[in-house]
Structures are given as C-alpha cells and as structure tokens.
C-alpha cells in the first residue's frame, strides 16, 4: 500500500484528464459536503482572509449597522483590485467560536469554500492541496481521490 504524499498525489492527478477528474470528483464532493457541518469547525475563518466584493460589503454593512465606507475601512484591506477587498485580520472579525455571526449573509467566497464543486479542479489542484490542512472536507476529498486513483 502506498503512503500519501503530495508529490504522488500530483503524479496521479497528472495521469488523468481534467474531465476525468471532474467526473470522478463530483460524487465524492457531494458525499464529503453532506458529511461535514462547517458551523462546527470554523478553521477556514480562523486562518484565511476571504475576498469581499462590493455586493458582500453592501449586504453585511447594514447588518452590523455601519455605512459601507466605514465597514470597508474598519474591516477590509485594499489589494489593488477595484472590485475586491479582503478581510484585514485573522481570525475573521465575524467568527464567534466556530460560528459566523453573519452566516446567512456571509461573503460569496465564504459560502463557496472550499471550492471543490467547481469544474476544472485539476487546474486548481495545488491550491486544493494547500487547503487540506485547513479544511477537513478537502483532506477527505484528497484521500478519497488518491485511493481511487491508486486502485485504477
């Protein structure tokens, strides 16, 4: 039996096409997403600086009773992109324990994390690997894909 390593995993990923990986991945993603409750973890919110679109700011600012410009100057950092800013601190200001205080209105990037369900994951595989130590869903996805490819 092989022991997992990032290098071996990347070698296995290179052995299949992007569409083959997407087809293999989707049922695994669905199973993994159903087996975890993000609200009981909060690791991503503890270490990542999520991007906020202008729409995210416009949604969240009124919830915490701030004008958008005050919200953005208080909580977000400019990254040189006119449409996106990032949370300026970690853990996220809105993380309370393992729960997000603005969960129902959280930024789109937070709601979409860990981004495993999008097509073309082969082209994002290095960033997926970087997330395995943050998100238990990513770790489980990687180990499941790894084992399936080994048996192929």
C-alpha positions in Angstrom: 0.0 0.0 0.0 1.3 3.5 -0.9 1.5 6.2 1.7 0.1 9.6 0.8 2.4 12.3 -0.4 1.6 15.5 -2.2 4.1 14.5 -4.9 2.5 11.1 -5.5 -1.0 12.7 -5.5 0.1 15.2 -8.1 1.6 12.4 -10.2 -1.7 10.5 -10.1 -3.7 13.7 -10.9 -1.4 14.3 -14.0 -2.3 10.7 -15.2 -5.9 11.7 -15.9 -7.7 14.4 -17.9 -9.4 17.3 -16.3 -12.8 16.0 -17.4 -12.0 12.5 -15.9 -11.1 14.1 -12.6 -14.2 16.2 -12.6 -16.3 13.1 -13.2 -14.6 11.2 -10.5 -14.7 14.1 -8.1 -18.4 15.2 -8.2 -20.0 12.3 -6.3 -17.2 12.4 -3.8 -17.7 16.1 -3.3 -21.4 15.7 -2.7 -20.7 12.9 -0.1 -18.0 14.9 1.6 -20.1 18.1 1.7 -23.0 16.2 3.2 -20.8 14.6 5.9 -19.5 17.8 7.4 -21.1 20.7 9.3 -19.0 23.8 8.6 -20.5 25.5 11.6 -18.8 23.1 13.9 -15.4 23.8 12.5 -14.5 27.4 11.7 -10.9 26.6 10.7 -11.1 28.4 7.4 -12.4 31.5 9.2 -9.5 31.3 11.6 -6.7 31.4 9.1 -8.0 32.8 5.7 -8.6 36.4 4.6 -11.6 36.0 2.4 -12.3 38.3 -0.5 -15.3 40.7 -0.3 -17.0 42.0 -3.3 -18.8 45.4 -3.2 -22.0 43.4 -3.0 -20.7 41.5 0.0 -19.9 44.8 1.7 -23.3 46.3 0.8 -25.0 43.2 2.3 -23.1 42.9 5.5 -22.5 46.6 6.5 -26.2 47.3 7.3 -26.4 44.1 9.3 -23.8 45.4 11.7 -25.3 48.9 11.4 -22.4 50.6 9.6 -22.2 52.7 6.4 -20.4 50.7 3.7 -17.4 53.0 3.6 -16.9 52.8 7.4 -17.4 49.0 7.2 -14.8 48.7 4.5 -12.2 50.9 6.2 -12.7 49.2 9.5 -12.7 45.5 8.4 -11.3 45.3 4.9 -7.9 45.8 3.2 -7.4 47.1 -0.3 -5.5 44.6 -2.5 -5.2 46.8 -5.6 -8.4 45.4 -7.3 -11.2 47.9 -7.7 -13.9 45.3 -7.2 -12.5 43.2 -4.4 -11.0 43.8 -0.9 -10.1 41.2 1.7 -10.7 40.8 5.4 -7.8 42.6 7.1 -7.5 40.3 10.1 -7.5 36.7 11.1 -9.4 35.2 12.6 -12.3 36.7 10.8 -14.0 39.5 12.8 -17.3 37.8 12.4 -16.2 34.4 13.8 -17.6 33.7 17.2 -16.3 30.4 18.5 -16.9 28.2 15.4 -19.9 30.2 14.2 -20.1 33.1 11.8 -22.2 36.0 13.1 -23.2 36.9 9.5 -23.5 33.3 8.3 -26.8 33.8 6.4 -25.3 36.8 4.6 -21.6 35.8 4.5 -19.4 36.7 1.5 -19.9 34.6 -1.6 -16.3 33.4 -1.3 -17.0 32.0 2.2 -20.3 30.4 1.1 -18.4 28.7 -1.8 -15.4 27.5 0.2 -13.7 25.0 -0.2 -14.5 25.3 -3.9 -14.3 21.6 -4.6 -17.6 21.5 -6.5 -16.4 23.6 -9.5 -15.3 22.1 -12.8 -11.7 22.2 -13.7 -10.4 21.2 -10.3 -7.3 19.8 -11.9 -6.1 23.3 -12.8 -6.6 24.4 -9.1 -5.1 21.2 -7.6 -2.1 23.0 -5.9 -4.4 25.4 -4.1 -6.6 22.5 -3.1 -3.6 20.7 -1.6 -2.7 23.9 0.3 -6.2 23.8 1.8 -6.0 20.2 3.1 -4.6 21.3 6.4 -7.3 23.9 6.8 -10.5 22.1 5.8 -11.3 18.6 6.8 -13.6 18.3 3.7 -10.6 18.9 1.5 -8.5 16.4 3.3 -11.2 13.7 3.0 -11.7 14.6 -0.7 -7.9 14.3 -1.4 -7.6 11.0 0.4 -10.6 9.5 -1.4 -9.4 10.7 -4.8 -5.9 9.4 -4.0 -7.1 6.0 -3.1 -9.4 5.7 -6.1 -6.6 6.7 -8.5 -4.3 4.2 -6.8 -6.8 1.4 -7.5 -7.3 2.5 -11.1 
